[in-house]
């Protein structure tokens, strides 16, 4: 059986892939989040609720799934 963390991460990856595909097909845009912003989002998702400066209602698994491609792959322009 899969743990809830893995299922949430799979949902985040699926959301990201679907959104990227729709934006590329309809508008010709590539979705990319800067690595610093992706890291900051993960740090905010990891903090306990009493320590967060901004409330972030996204679970860590979803946040990791959404920003994982940006953390693993580096996109460079020509």
C-alpha positions in Angstrom: 0.0 0.0 0.0 1.0 3.6 -0.6 1.4 6.0 2.2 -0.6 9.2 2.2 2.6 11.2 1.6 3.3 9.3 -1.6 -0.3 9.7 -2.8 -0.2 13.5 -2.1 3.1 13.7 -3.9 1.7 11.8 -6.9 -1.3 14.2 -6.9 1.1 17.2 -7.0 3.1 15.7 -9.8 -0.1 15.0 -11.7 -1.4 18.5 -11.2 1.9 20.0 -12.4 2.1 17.8 -15.5 -1.5 18.5 -16.4 -1.1 22.2 -15.9 2.2 22.3 -17.9 0.6 20.3 -20.7 -2.5 22.6 -20.9 -0.3 25.8 -20.8 2.0 24.5 -23.5 -0.8 23.2 -25.8 -3.1 26.2 -25.5 -0.8 29.2 -25.0 2.6 27.9 -26.0 4.0 28.7 -22.5 6.5 26.6 -20.4 5.8 26.5 -16.7 9.0 27.0 -14.7 9.5 28.0 -11.0 12.9 29.4 -10.0 14.8 27.0 -7.8 15.1 29.6 -5.0 11.3 30.0 -4.9 10.7 26.3 -5.1 13.1 25.8 -2.1 11.4 28.5 -0.1 8.0 26.9 -0.8 9.3 23.6 0.5 10.8 25.2 3.6 7.4 26.9 4.3 5.6 23.6 3.9 8.1 21.9 6.3 7.6 24.4 9.1 5.1 23.8 11.9 2.0 25.9 11.8 2.9 28.0 14.8 6.3 29.0 13.2 5.1 29.8 9.7 5.2 33.6 8.9 2.6 33.0 6.1 0.0 30.3 6.5 0.5 27.7 3.8 -2.5 25.3 3.6 -0.6 22.9 1.2 0.7 19.6 2.6 4.4 18.8 2.2 3.7 16.0 -0.2 1.7 18.2 -2.6 4.3 21.0 -2.4 7.1 18.5 -3.1 5.2 17.0 -6.1 4.5 20.4 -7.6 8.1 21.8 -7.4 10.0 18.5 -7.8 10.7 19.0 -11.6 12.1 22.4 -11.0 14.4 21.1 -8.2 15.7 18.2 -10.2 16.0 19.7 -13.7 17.8 22.9 -14.6 16.3 24.7 -17.6 18.7 27.0 -19.4 17.9 29.3 -22.2 19.8 29.5 -25.4 
